[in-house]
């Protein structure tokens, strides 16, 4: 273990890593709560589908800023302060939505939510693993991944069910979230600290440089990840609008469940990817993603809810397969002294993938309509996945190590 980190007595490890996972789930859950509510906000405040995508993209900008400026800050000031800061930002985001009177509060809430996720993503993952007993480190790694994606998936499910079947659809869910955040903060305060030595963090942007010898490998992994994360961005931003305006399904609980299904399938895809290995799961994930895009495209063309759900599950599985493989390939083939830098570059590209294509869908919606914009999006993602498959075949022909 790093000399900067303190050992936690095994006798104290029965609950802390599970408690840290809970705090992680709550933080990530808060970032996707608005997903099924955007149609209500549109009616309440009178903005367009394009503005929905802009509001969503602000979140990704917050994540990227936090990753670049504060991604390693917990190595210097400790895990608990950073996790607490993430929860505080999550609570402030919920307050913005709870008190929203128009677009300024929505933009503020999404920005705070992005900063919260950016702080939590790396720090909470490491905290869960460091607090686990030695014999449960592998399980803790799976738990951390599940907490991240599981939290993202639970957000729209919780919001959709409460908005559809409980009173005050734009208020109650954020009250519930504030309670969950308060419990999470209390839990984090009780956690043991795993960073022994504190120092002043360097407040400068992290470099995003990829060593020349692995740029071909990185490019293929980034292409696969970009296609998958663009799909996640679609389902956490405008998929409820597709459901209501194209598929004719206006039940908010269904909208939340569809978004949840993508993340649940992604977790399953990552679990499968661990068994298959990156050599099979990276191209396999791209192929499955193409099949998912085809199902989504047909669902939009013929207004089939069943096909949209099938496409969501298939695409989510492909995203999980390719994402797990991409991260593993990049971390395994990066030089040890550049591993964190290269991995950070990959994640920044992933969050760009969440925002930029979705903004494009919003802009296309204004020009060609929602259905056509969705069809163009699915075609572009499928083409990128196919291009990745061809790139992987070329790299395989060149030999390992590229």
Secondary structure, 3 states (H helix, E strand, C coil): CCCCECCCCHHHCCCHHHHHHHHHHHHHHHHHCCHHHHHHHHHHHCCCHHHHHHHHHHHHHHHHHHHHHHCCCHHHHCHHHHHHHHHHHHHHHHHHHHCCCCHHHHHHHHHHHHHHHHHHHHHHHHHHHHHCCHHHHHHHHHHHHHHHHHHHHHHHHHHHHHHHHCCCCCCHHHHHHHHHHHHHHHHHHHCCCCECCCCCCCCCCCCCCCCHHHHHHHHHHHHHHHHHHHHHHHHCCCHHHHHHHCCCCCCHHHHHHHHHHHHHHHHHHHHHHHHHCHHHHHHHHHHHHHHHHHHHHHHHHHCCHHHHHHHHHHHHHHHHHHHHHHHHHHHHHCCHHHHHHHHHHHHHHHHHHHHHHHHHHHHHHHHHCHHHHHHHHHHHHHHHHHHHHHHHHHHHHHCCCC
